[in-house]
Amino acid sequence: MIYNFLKNAIKTAQIIGIITMVASTAHAKPLELFVSPKGNDAWSGLKAEPNGQNTDGPFATLEKARDVARAARRGTAPPKDGVTIYLRGGKYFRETSFTLTAADSGSASSPTVFRPYKDETVDIIGGKELTGFTPVSDPAIRERLDPAARDAVRQIDLKTIGITDYGRMNNGGQGRPDNPEMPELFVGTERMALARWPNGDQWATVKSVPDKSAGKFAYDGDRPSRWKNAEDAYLYGYWTFDWADSYEKIASIDPERHEINTGEPYPVYGITAGKRWFALNILEELDAPGEWYLDRKTGILYFWAPTEKLPNPVFSLVKGGLFSLEGASYITIRDMTLENAREDGVIIRGGSANRVAGCIIRNVGRYGVSILDATNSGVRSCDIYETGLGGVTLIGGDRKTLTSGKLYAENNEFHHLGRLLRTYKPAVMLGGVGALVSHNYIHDLPHAAIQGGGNDHIIEFNEITRVCQETGDAGAFYMGRDFTQRGNIVRHNYFHHLRTGGLDGQTGFTDVMAVYLDDCFSGVTVYGNIFIKAGRSVMIGGGRDNIVENNIIQEGAPAIHVDARAKGWAANFFDTKGGWNILQALSEYNVSQPPYSVRYPQLAGLAKDDPAFPKGNRVEKNIIIGGKPFELQDNLTEAQAGVQNNLVLDRANFQTNDKGEITLKDTKQSEKIGFKPIPVRNIGLQKDEYRKTLPAKTP
């Protein structure tokens, strides 16, 4: 006890001493602190380099820099012009989240910035390097391995290097919690594959379903008979719909009947013959270079390295965020790489005026950046890819009062997301009020690019291509099933080269929409966008008061769809006793009173105005080139759907280039309908303080 007292007293004295030095120079410039992988927390942190005697220099940890900066702000001479914490180049391995709270907040005139020193490369790694692999010698384990793998696979006992948190698999997915505790293994920038069958990107299919009320299905071939002793084996699949994926734990396997029973809880929508699945987390399937398996009972990890000479693999550990801001304000994290965390790259809860800028965020288990219940905060000019779930979550503001959260995602590149769960994990997830999603380049995703809900969001100047590649009945921009979430604007975006037609090998409705206003979603303005080969370019799925105006749509399939589904196939769902609960939201948000009655006057009398009929839509002043121009369903007429004053042309009337610029050979026709030019050259990524170059693109 006396020892702990003395240790804390010494630590406090060190900080006081540093603050004394800080105070003496605070009037001259902002407080600058330095951190280095070669630093020492006993040093002052005021020098970028160690001195000649190695008696002073940068700190070793972010925590020490944080504590010194926190004490300086509370001192007698707080830094008036901000605090900058410089990280020297190198790799910073972490096993826990780095947390900042309200005590670390800056102000508008005195922010706190975490950034690399000069142009040095800083890599924050949320895991631990694994060293000391040995051949597999246990006869029982060797017997379970594929013969080709027995001499290639190596093992390491994680306990011997201090790792005891092995995470867990669970039944995450559609209608269930996500998988927040699934560890991963990385070599360099590449994620290694958890042992699976079939290998690579291949899928097995459900042969038949003997009992649709249970989690049992039949399979082809004999491969699953090898998994009888696998105690922690899982299946992942699109079990009925190609927009609903989930993990299912194997309860039992019957090799004689060729059946697998997933046990409870069963897939949310049951299991359907012909649907896709694969098996994973099975030692017997560790049969290819790059695969690995962890036995959670023994703590032994088995790994078949892709090649002999590789960097040490990293086992992900950090839960929460690599950076976690809890109620902190005026903090910027910029120009560094954040990777290999078990959960998020950055989490921002509460606070105001926080920014993540110019960072590479990759190979994290959940989201690149999650911003929740904060204000005036966002993500700018970052590259976010290879995440387990999505890119950025922006949820802020108050829907009851329609107060904007003023959150933003600007000038970011998002690609190859949804590594662990693939549906409803978009590049940008929206909620609340008043977010801005602008100038992003979003490409190569399994499901949606931008989705969620809320009010008064602006989606503008984004380029979106090759998304919804693995899923069906999906939208690049998707919102659905609400009358009250209005005021959202989708303008001056470039949607191109989405899938046209259904998903190969799958049944049911598996088309892709560029702008998908699903199940009576209402009050959206779709203005001045360019759609080129973008599937069903705009779908109004039974909603009201949507405006589709001044867009260019080339080769839509169709260009614009409007239906009255709540009067047709969805009438039972729409009913007050149905599952959609759309009308209940009208009373929940008291739409007959301010602010809703003022901001959205159409809502006040909606419940008594034949709410199931799609009234108030306007589809006008659009230029539609090639493809099918309109698709009206449920006996809607063009007048009822609001379709008027559009220009429909064939391919002979225009020229186009790879930037989405379309030149009409006769502009008089477009002028006649009142079409306004679209600012094409402003769409997509822009150079700025954080993004010095632009990426090369493929069509």
Beta strands, then each sheet from edge to edge (+ up, - down):
strand 1: 31-35
strand 2: 83-87
strand 3: 90-93
strand 4: 98-101
strand 5: 112-116
strand 6: 122-125
strand 7: 127-129
strand 8: 134-135
strand 9: 154-157
strand 10: 185-187
strand 11: 190-191
strand 12: 193-194
strand 13: 196-197
strand 14: 204-205
strand 15: 208-211
strand 16: 216-218
strand 17: 234-238
strand 18: 245-249
strand 19: 252-254
strand 20: 259-261
strand 21: 276-280
strand 22: 291-295
strand 23: 300-303
strand 24: 314-316
strand 25: 321-326
strand 26: 331-334
strand 27: 337-339
strand 28: 344-349
strand 29: 355-357
strand 30: 360-362
strand 31: 369-372
strand 32: 378-380
strand 33: 383-385
strand 34: 392-398
strand 35: 403-404
strand 36: 408-410
strand 37: 413-415
strand 38: 428-432
strand 39: 436-438
strand 40: 441-443
strand 41: 450-452
strand 42: 458-460
strand 43: 463-465
strand 44: 474-480
strand 45: 489-491
strand 46: 494-496
strand 47: 512-518
strand 48: 525-527
strand 49: 530-532
strand 50: 536-541
strand 51: 547-549
strand 52: 552-556
strand 53: 560-563
strand 54: 618-620
strand 55: 623-627
strand 56: 630-632
strand 57: 643-644
strand 58: 647-649
strand 59: 654-656
strand 60: 662-664
sheet 1: 1+ 2+ 5+ 26+ 29+ 32+ 36+ 39+ 42+ 45+ 48+ 51+ 54+ 57+
sheet 2: 3+ 6+ 27+ 30+ 33+ 37+ 40+ 43+ 46+ 49+ 52+ 55+ 58+
sheet 3: 4+ 25+ 28+ 31+ 34+ 35-
sheet 4: 4+ 25+ 28+ 31+ 34+ 38+ 41+ 44+ 47+ 50+ 53+ 56+
sheet 5: 7+ 24- 10+ 11-
sheet 6: 8+ 9- 23+ 22- 12-
sheet 7: 13+ 21- 14+
sheet 8: 13+ 21- 17+ 18-
sheet 9: 15+ 16- 20+ 19-
sheet 10: 59+ 60-
end
